[in-house]
């Protein structure tokens, strides 16, 4: 990266993660910045705002320890760029892309701007093939499709990180070249260690890029981490021909960092003190996934976010729901019963599932089985509410069978070990076992020939 020969020393103010530099000329928004301290230490930043001769910088490493009277600031005249290519595969880096695995810096034959741009809608190709995660509840009921953005909505205390890591470790794309980019934001050191250990095998196989931002890292780095991950993924997908899954956790930590920077800038807050541009900022990330016409690869995004107090109307899950194509919702009730993954099947949805599942893609009976299973669970929920009113002894024999279906679903289908990679055929076989708890007459959503083929009396 070329740096300007002119260095500025007029640092007017240090405010949280921000620095205000005066006397600048020819500086533009989003330029990359090099900050040299009096001790010789170098830090880096991005230009957030320019007003006449003042530039507001967000310092990636934070402003702690900076003496404003002994600082030199140089501008790169271009946004932050990173090397891209397969050299990222198998590497473990921090949220700024600096190696933390003891290896050399990541090199690439090309460079790309970290900011990136959403895919032009004219060049988008509709998603049409599945990404199989090895998690039965997702593969059967909320199938993830290549090029889709499908978030996981969770709450504090639920095993969303374990589920995200399991998906990252197990996912495949039907035998085609597949890679995973895992971006962890605001992780504790224990969680970061868990992620590294659980994904070590995939990393050693050269199929994983791991970017870890811990809770004690500078807050600005948290804003850079998902953009870095998507930039790496885009090149692997659209230039390298790979199908890439980007797992980003936790997007609530990202939004909190955005709110902190907004407050430091003195911006007028919107809902719950988040900045008014939270929607467009999240969209600038999520909309970078998809498939491009005449390119063989794809970028699929799986953001994980925790809902404060379990509130699905909180701004982060609320706005995420508007941008993405469905959601996988984790529930405390299933977790309290010891069921993993604690997915709430009736609250979860993949709006693109019919594009990536069914004949020629997964299995002929997939969509019918999923629809019937969800219909049975909905009826079982109604029966449980009725039992609370009139008592279980007053229920009809058919109603009691629906309660049996719900129990079989929780313990026979949904429950899975965190290290269990369950093939789709095995998951569908378990789904058929659950449906057999109902009389054949109650399975009206499945064609008779399929019922005969699977031995439903």
C-alpha positions in Angstrom: 0.0 0.0 0.0 1.4 3.4 -1.0 1.5 6.0 1.7 1.5 9.8 1.2 4.8 11.4 1.8 3.0 14.1 3.8 2.5 13.4 7.5 0.2 15.4 9.8 0.9 16.1 13.4 -2.1 18.3 14.3 -4.1 15.8 16.4 -6.9 18.0 17.9 -8.8 15.4 20.0 -8.8 11.8 21.1 -12.3 10.5 22.0 -12.8 6.8 22.8 -11.8 4.9 19.6 -11.7 8.2 17.6 -9.0 10.7 16.7 -9.6 14.1 15.1 -6.8 15.4 12.9 -6.6 19.0 11.7 -5.0 20.7 8.7 -5.6 17.8 6.3 -6.0 18.3 2.5 -7.1 15.9 -0.2 -8.3 13.3 2.2 -11.4 11.2 1.4 -13.9 9.1 3.3 -12.9 5.5 4.2 -9.2 6.1 3.5 -6.8 3.9 5.3 -4.5 5.7 7.8 -1.1 5.0 9.3 -0.5 6.5 12.8 3.0 6.6 14.1 3.4 7.2 17.9 6.4 8.9 19.5 7.7 5.6 20.6 7.8 4.3 17.0 4.7 2.1 17.5 2.4 2.0 14.5 -1.3 1.9 14.6 -3.9 2.0 11.8 -7.3 3.5 11.2 -10.0 4.5 8.7 -11.4 7.9 7.9 -14.9 8.2 9.1 -15.7 11.8 8.2 -14.0 14.8 6.6 -15.2 18.4 7.3 -13.1 21.1 5.6 -9.6 20.5 7.0 -10.7 18.1 9.8 -10.6 14.3 9.5 -12.3 12.0 12.0 -10.4 8.7 12.2 -11.5 5.4 13.8 -8.3 3.8 15.2 -8.3 0.1 14.8 -6.0 -0.6 17.8 -7.7 2.1 20.0 -6.4 5.4 21.2 -5.2 4.3 24.6 -1.6 5.4 25.3 -1.5 7.9 22.4 0.2 11.2 23.2 -1.5 13.7 20.8 1.5 15.9 20.8 3.8 13.2 19.5 1.9 11.6 16.7 2.4 11.5 12.9 -0.5 10.6 10.6 -0.2 9.5 7.0 -3.0 8.7 4.6 -3.0 6.0 1.9 -5.3 7.8 -0.6 -7.3 4.6 -0.9 -9.5 2.4 1.3 -8.1 -0.5 3.3 -7.0 -3.3 1.0 -5.9 -6.8 1.9 -4.3 -9.6 -0.1 -6.8 -12.2 -1.2 -6.5 -15.8 -2.4 -6.2 -19.4 -1.2 -3.3 -18.3 1.1 -5.9 -17.5 3.7 -7.1 -21.2 3.9 -5.8 -22.9 7.0 -4.8 -19.7 8.7 -5.9 -18.3 12.1 -5.9 -14.5 12.3 -7.2 -11.7 14.5 -10.0 -9.4 13.5 -7.6 -7.2 11.5 -6.3 -10.2 9.5 -3.0 -10.4 11.4 -1.8 -14.0 12.0 -2.1 -15.4 15.5 -1.2 -18.9 14.6 2.6 -18.3 14.6 2.8 -18.2 10.8 3.9 -15.5 8.4 1.6 -12.7 7.2 -1.0 -13.8 4.6 0.1 -13.2 1.0 -2.0 -13.2 -2.1 -1.5 -12.6 -5.8 -4.2 -9.8 -5.7 -5.6 -7.3 -3.4 -9.2 -6.3 -2.7 -10.9 -3.5 -0.8 -12.3 -4.6 2.5 -15.3 -2.4 2.2 -16.6 -4.4 -0.7 -20.0 -3.8 -2.4 -23.3 -5.8 -2.5 -23.8 -7.9 -5.6 -25.5 -6.2 -8.5 -29.1 -7.5 -8.6 -28.9 -7.7 -12.4 -26.0 -10.2 -12.1 -27.5 -12.3 -9.3 -28.4 -15.9 -9.9 -31.3 -17.3 -7.7 -30.0 -19.8 -5.1 -30.8 -23.4 -6.2 -28.6 -26.0 -4.5 -28.3 -27.0 -0.8 -25.6 -26.6 1.7 -25.8 -29.7 4.0 -24.8 -28.9 7.5 -25.0 -32.4 9.1 -27.5 -31.0 11.6 -30.8 -32.8 11.0 -33.1 -30.1 12.2 -31.6 -27.6 9.7 -31.1 -29.9 6.8 -34.7 -31.3 6.9 -36.8 -28.4 8.1 -34.9 -25.2 7.2 -32.6 -26.2 4.4 -29.7 -23.8 3.8 -29.3 -22.9 0.1 -26.1 -21.8 -1.6 -26.1 -18.0 -1.8 -28.7 -17.6 1.0 -28.4 -15.5 4.1 -30.0 -17.4 7.0 -29.5 -16.1 10.6 -29.6 -18.0 13.8 -31.5 -16.2 16.5 -30.5 -17.2 20.0 -30.4 -15.8 23.6 -27.8 -15.7 26.4 -27.1 -19.1 27.8 -28.1 -21.1 24.7 -25.5 -23.2 22.8 -25.5 -21.0 19.7 -21.7 -20.9 19.5 -21.5 -24.7 19.7 -24.1 -24.9 16.9 -22.3 -22.4 14.8 -19.0 -24.3 15.2 -20.7 -27.6 14.4 -22.1 -26.2 11.2 -18.7 -24.7 10.3 -17.0 -28.1 10.9 -19.5 -30.3 9.1 -21.0 -28.4 6.2 -20.6 -29.6 2.6 -21.8 -28.7 -0.9 -22.4 -32.0 -2.5 -18.8 -33.0 -3.2 -17.9 -29.7 -4.8 -15.1 -27.5 -3.6 -16.2 -26.0 -0.3 -14.6 -23.7 2.2 -15.7 -22.0 5.4 -14.8 -18.5 6.7 -15.5 -18.2 10.4 -15.6 -14.7 11.9 -15.9 -14.5 15.7 -16.6 -11.2 17.2 -16.4 -10.2 20.9 -15.5 -13.8 22.0 -14.1 -14.6 25.4 -10.7 -16.2 25.4 -12.3 -19.5 26.5 -14.7 -19.3 23.6 -12.0 -18.5 21.1 -9.9 -21.4 22.4 -13.0 -23.7 22.0 -13.5 -22.5 18.4 -9.9 -23.1 17.4 -9.9 -26.6 18.9 -13.2 -27.6 17.4 -12.3 -26.4 13.9 -8.7 -27.6 14.0 -9.3 -30.5 11.7 -11.0 -28.5 9.0 -8.3 -25.8 9.3 -5.6 -28.5 8.9 -7.4 -29.7 5.8 -7.0 -26.3 4.2 -10.8 -25.7 4.1 -11.1 -23.0 6.8 -10.3 -19.3 7.4 -10.6 -18.4 11.0 -10.8 -14.7 12.1 -11.1 -14.2 15.9 -11.9 -10.9 17.6 -11.9 -11.3 21.4 -13.8 -9.2 23.9 -10.7 -7.4 25.0 -9.6 -6.4 21.5 -10.3 -2.9 20.3 -14.0 -2.2 19.5 -13.2 -0.9 16.1 -11.6 -4.2 15.1 -15.1 -5.7 15.7 -16.5 -3.6 12.9 -13.7 -4.7 10.5 -13.9 -8.5 11.2 -17.0 -9.4 9.2 -16.0 -7.1 6.3 -12.6 -8.8 6.2 -14.3 -12.3 6.3 -16.6 -11.4 3.4 -13.8 -10.0 1.3 -11.8 -13.2 1.7 -14.9 -15.3 0.9 -15.8 -13.3 -2.2 -12.4 -13.9 -3.8 -12.4 -17.6 -2.9 -15.9 -18.0 -4.4 -16.1 -15.7 -7.4 -12.5 -15.9 -8.5 -11.6 -19.3 -7.1 -14.8 -21.2 -8.0 -15.5 -22.4 -4.4 -18.7 -22.6 -2.5 -18.0 -20.6 0.7 -20.0 -20.5 3.9 -19.4 -17.4 6.1 -20.3 -17.9 9.7 -20.4 -14.6 11.7 -21.0 -14.7 15.4 -22.0 -12.7 17.3 -23.7 -10.0 15.2 -25.1 -8.4 18.3 -21.5 -7.7 19.5 -20.9 -6.1 16.1 -24.0 -3.9 16.5 -22.9 -2.9 20.1 -19.6 -1.8 18.6 -21.3 0.2 16.0 -23.4 1.8 18.7 -20.3 2.7 20.7 -18.6 4.3 17.8 -21.8 6.2 16.9 -22.0 7.5 20.5 -18.4 8.6 20.4 -19.1 10.6 17.2 -22.0 12.3 18.9 -24.6 11.1 16.4 -28.3 11.4 17.2 -29.4 7.9 18.4 -32.4 6.0 17.1 -34.1 2.9 18.6 -32.4 1.8 21.8 -29.5 4.2 21.2 -28.4 2.3 18.0 -27.5 4.6 15.1 -30.2 5.3 12.5 -28.2 3.6 9.8 -28.0 0.2 11.6 -30.4 -1.3 8.9 -28.3 -0.1 6.0 -25.0 -1.1 7.7 -26.2 -4.7 8.4 -27.5 -4.8 4.8 -24.1 -3.8 3.5 -22.8 -7.0 5.0 -25.6 -9.5 4.4 -26.1 -8.5 0.8 -22.6 -9.4 -0.2 -23.6 -13.1 -0.3 -25.1 -14.8 -3.3 -24.3 -16.2 -6.7 -23.1 -14.3 -9.7 -24.0 -15.1 -13.3 -21.2 -16.8 -15.3 -19.3 -17.5 -12.0 -19.2 -21.0 -10.5 -18.8 -20.2 -6.9 -21.2 -18.9 -4.2 -21.1 -17.1 -0.9 -23.6 -18.2 1.8 -23.9 -16.3 5.0 -25.0 -17.7 8.4 -25.0 -14.8 10.9 -25.5 -15.7 14.6 -27.0 -13.2 17.0 -28.1 -13.2 20.5 -31.4 -11.5 21.3 -31.0 -9.4 24.5 -33.5 -10.7 27.1 -34.7 -13.1 24.3 -36.6 -10.2 22.7 -37.1 -10.9 19.0 -38.3 -7.4 18.5 -35.0 -6.0 19.6 -33.5 -3.8 16.7 -30.7 -6.2 15.8 -32.9 -9.4 15.2 -35.8 -7.2 13.9 -33.7 -5.5 11.2 -31.8 -8.7 10.4 -35.2 -10.4 9.8 -36.1 -7.8 7.2 -32.8 -8.3 5.3 -32.4 -12.1 5.4 -34.3 -15.0 4.0 -35.7 -16.7 7.1 -34.3 -17.6 10.5 -33.3 -20.5 12.7 -34.6 -19.8 16.3 -33.2 -21.5 19.4 -35.5 -21.9 22.4 -35.0 -22.1 26.1 -37.7 -24.7 26.5 -35.9 -27.3 24.4 -32.6 -26.4 26.1 -34.1 -26.9 29.5 -35.1 -30.4 28.5 -31.5 -31.2 27.6 -32.2 -31.3 23.8 -29.4 -30.2 21.5 -29.7 -28.3 19.2 -32.6 -26.6 20.9 -34.3 -25.5 17.7 -37.9 -24.1 17.7 -39.1 -25.8 14.5 -42.3 -23.8 14.3 -40.6 -20.4 14.7 -37.8 -21.3 12.2 -38.1 -20.8 8.5 -36.0 -21.0 5.3 -37.7 -19.0 2.6 -35.5 -20.4 -0.1 -35.8 -24.0 1.0 -38.0 -25.0 -2.0 -35.3 -23.7 -4.3 -32.7 -26.0 -2.8 -34.5 -29.1 -1.7 -36.7 -31.8 -3.3 -36.3 -34.0 -6.4 -33.0 -33.6 -8.1 -31.5 -31.7 -5.2 -31.9 -33.6 -2.0 -34.6 -36.3 -2.1 -38.0 -36.7 -3.6 -39.8 -37.0 -0.3 -37.9 -34.2 1.5 -40.4 -31.3 1.1 -43.5 -33.4 1.7 -41.9 -34.9 4.9 -40.9 -31.5 6.2 -44.3 -30.0 5.5 -46.1 -32.9 7.2 -43.7 -32.8 10.2 -44.3 -29.1 10.8 -48.1 -29.5 10.4 -48.0 -32.3 13.0 -45.9 -30.2 15.4 -48.4 -27.3 15.0 -51.3 -29.6 15.8 -49.3 -31.0 18.8 -48.9 -27.5 20.2 -52.6 -26.9 20.0 -53.3 -30.3 21.7 -50.9 -29.3 24.6 -52.8 -26.1 25.1 -56.1 -28.0 25.0 -54.7 -30.5 27.6 -53.9 -27.6 29.9 -57.5 -26.5 29.8 -59.4 -29.8 30.0 -56.8 -32.2 31.2 -55.0 -35.0 29.4 -57.6 -37.8 30.2 -60.2 -35.8 28.2 -58.2 -35.9 25.0 -59.1 -38.1 22.0 -56.9 -41.0 21.0 -55.8 -39.0 17.9 -54.9 -36.1 20.1 -52.8 -38.4 22.3 -51.0 -39.6 19.2 -50.0 -36.0 18.4 -48.5 -35.6 21.8 -46.5 -38.8 21.1 -45.3 -37.3 17.9 -44.1 -34.2 19.7 -42.2 -36.3 22.2 -40.7 -38.5 19.4 -39.7 -35.3 17.5 -37.8 -33.8 20.5 -36.0 -37.0 21.6 -35.8 -39.0 18.4 -35.3 -36.5 15.6 -34.2 -33.1 17.1 -31.7 -34.4 19.7 -28.2 -34.8 18.2 -24.7 -34.8 19.6 -22.6 -31.6 19.0 -20.0 -33.8 17.3 -22.5 -35.9 15.3 -22.4 -35.3 11.5 -25.8 -36.8 10.5 -26.3 -37.5 6.8 -29.5 -36.2 5.2 -30.7 -39.8 4.5 -30.4 -40.6 8.2 -32.2 -37.4 9.2 -35.1 -38.2 6.8 -35.2 -41.7 8.1 -35.7 -40.4 11.6 -38.3 -38.0 10.4 -40.3 -40.9 8.9 -40.0 -42.7 12.3 -41.5 -39.7 14.0 -44.4 -39.5 11.4 -45.2 -43.2 12.0 -46.5 -42.3 15.4 -49.6 -40.9 13.6 -52.3 -42.9 11.9 -52.0 -43.0 8.1 -55.2 -40.9 7.8 -53.5 -38.0 9.5 -50.6 -37.9 7.0 -52.6 -36.1 4.3 -49.7 -33.9 3.1 -47.7 -36.9 1.8 -48.7 -38.7 -1.5 -50.0 -42.3 -1.0 -47.2 -43.7 -3.1 -44.6 -42.3 -0.7 -46.5 -43.6 2.3 -46.6 -47.1 0.6 -42.9 -47.0 -0.3 -41.9 -46.1 3.3 -44.2 -48.8 4.9 -46.7 -46.5 6.6 -49.7 -48.6 7.5 
